Amino acid sequence: MSARPEDLSARVRQRIAGSAVPVTPAAIVSAVRAEPTAAVLGDTAVLRMADRVHDDLVGAGPLAPLLADPQVTDVLVNGTRVWVDRGEGLRQVAVPLGSVDDVRRLAQRLTAAAGRRLDDGCPYADARLPDGTRLHAVLPPVATDGPYLSLRTFRQRPFTLDELVRQGTVPRPVAPLLSAVVAARLAYLVTGGTGSGKTTLLNTLLGLVPATERIVLVEDAAELHPVHPHVVGLQARTANVEGSGVVGLSDLVRQALRMRPDRLVVGECRGAEVVDLLAALNTGHDGGAGTLHANTPADVPARLEALGLLGGLPRAALHAQVAAALQVLLQVRRGSRGRVLESICLLLPEGPERLVTVVPVWIRGRGLGLAGRALATLLRDRGVAVPPILCEPWPGSASPA
């Protein structure tokens, strides 16, 4: 008599749990073959069942196929319900997670594997799984409808600029302009909302940095992995159970400056570390980059002001630092057809107070903006050829919709 795969998997897990044998692939295969109902299974079916049991015991369990799907960027679990994002918005999918208790055990096992605590005394946790997937988990009663898991998948190989062009993220005429920004060592921020593709674009652009340069990454959680021969990364650390041992981004920016960076990159500016980054970029470390959460380019100055205040930097001083340190904004957004580069802007000081304003160079569907000539001048001054898109009649139509 054959058994349902889920029943066989459950019995194999129980068999392994009741033994003192280490959980190895060979031990799992032996446990599968020891089940009477597995006698009719061929070698391929046995190995498939062993993979399933392995995922249930030490991997992501029923979520493993979703995390392995290269099209999936996010997996969200609400109790026993699952949603995925494949770049076109959230869609609910059927996944056999079992009971709420099973989901709780899965959340605790995943966080424990990452060296983090998740229990009634500490009902939420951030973790990075061995494959690079970022996990946030919340347990009841803080989570009001069962355990919540939010997983952001990790792409093993960043997209090349040509790949972003082919999939429609970057219009083909705009790609040489992005390459020119990197070659000219202009400092830039990739801005956008949550899940808009900021890290994806930054990963790609860092891959354009000349191989003779050293990139130092500073991140809250390691997500950047550019294809480049000389990259070193620093990752923040949270407090331990005794409340000590914190290493913040501001600390890491200061450490990075002692590591001879040619390009200093802060994965996401969301606190007082923006002050240290601006100070670094103003002391000869040009060509730096980072990401910033902002729903529109016009929101960026106010967002930087708020972060500067966290670091004790007054408004006027913040604008002076930004005007001297940052040149370019690359705004991305997530739409119904995927993630796209929405605009390229310059940060320019204006008015008697010399406050930084955002002036468009190029806007998707509209073409060149008022700062097109200014960017062309910046590139020429730095010895970089001006891309054809900036040589269009001004203002001109330089972009597909």
Secondary structure, 3 states (H helix, E strand, C coil): CCCCHHHHHHHHHHHHHCCCCCCCHHHHHHHHHCCHHHCCCCHHHHHHHHHHHHHHHHCCHHHHHHHHCCCCCEEEEECCEEEEECCCCEEEECCCCCCHHHHHHHHHHHHHHCCCCCECCECEEEEECCCCCEEEEECCCCCCCCCEEEEECCCCCCCCHHHHHHCCCCCHHHHHHHHHHHHCCCCEEEEECCCCCHHHHHHHHHCCCCCCCCEEEEECCCCCCCCCCCEEEEECECCCCCCCCCECHHHHHHHHHHHCCCEEEECCCCCCHHHHHHHHHCCCCCCCEEEEECCCHHHHHHHHHHHHHHCCCCHHHHHHHHHHHCCEEEEEEEECCEEEEEEEEEEEEECCCCEEEEEEEEECCCEECCCHHHHHHHHHHCCCCCCHHHHCCCCCCCCCC
